[in-house]
């Protein structure tokens, strides 16, 4: 059972990355275009409009698995800024100040910085495959240490 779960881990990570990226994109779309129950932000207003641009662009990149680590790092930083600059003014804890989404996005995106995009990512199309290890007969392992 553990072996099966271990083999599925890179695919679960890809699914996780896609869902987080899609949700992050939705926040950007809602704020930039005034849809999904949110009012549209005026272009160039600080910091909300810039955060929405980061959410839209970063969310799309994360969902696709294209430049995932960089996009996730920038997105995580913007959510940390949102929490400490906007939300924490009204209360210390996220449950008090409405900052749960900012905290969740900050930490999940930071996790993706360290884990990478998983096996189902656009980045893999541009990364050279490691055929030398296969030719020598040594066992190739996934970057998380899960045998492929």
Residue pairs with C-beta under 8 A, 6 or more apart in sequence:
6 146
6 147
7 146
7 147
7 148
9 142
9 144
9 146
10 118
10 119
10 142
10 144
10 146
10 148
11 118
11 119
11 120
12 118
13 115
13 116
13 117
13 118
13 119
13 144
14 65
14 117
14 118
14 119
14 120
14 121
15 118
15 120
16 118
17 62
17 63
17 65
17 68
17 112
17 117
17 118
17 121
18 63
18 65
18 120
20 62
20 63
20 105
20 108
20 109
20 112
21 58
21 59
21 60
21 61
21 62
21 63
21 64
22 59
22 63
23 59
23 105
24 55
24 58
24 59
24 62
24 63
24 75
24 105
24 109
25 55
25 56
25 59
25 60
25 63
26 36
26 59
27 52
27 55
27 59
27 101
27 105
28 52
28 53
28 54
28 55
28 56
28 57
28 58
28 59
29 35
29 36
29 56
30 36
30 37
30 38
31 38
31 40
31 41
31 48
31 49
31 51
31 52
31 55
32 40
32 41
32 49
32 52
32 53
32 56
33 40
34 40
34 41
41 48
41 49
41 52
42 49
43 49
47 81
47 82
47 85
47 86
50 78
51 78
51 81
51 82
54 74
54 75
54 78
55 75
55 78
57 71
58 71
58 72
58 74
58 75
58 78
58 109
59 75
61 67
61 68
61 70
61 71
62 68
62 71
62 72
62 75
62 109
62 112
62 117
64 121
64 122
65 117
65 118
65 120
65 121
65 122
65 123
65 124
66 121
66 122
66 123
67 123
68 112
68 116
68 117
68 121
68 123
69 112
69 113
69 116
69 117
72 109
72 110
72 112
72 113
73 109
73 110
73 113
75 105
75 109
76 105
76 106
76 107
76 109
76 110
76 113
79 102
79 103
79 105
79 106
79 109
80 102
80 106
82 99
82 102
83 94
83 99
83 102
83 103
83 106
86 99
86 102
87 94
87 97
87 98
87 99
87 102
88 97
88 99
89 97
90 96
90 97
90 98
91 97
94 100
94 102
94 103
115 144
116 143
117 123
117 124
119 142
130 140
133 140
134 140
139 147
140 148
141 147
141 148
142 148
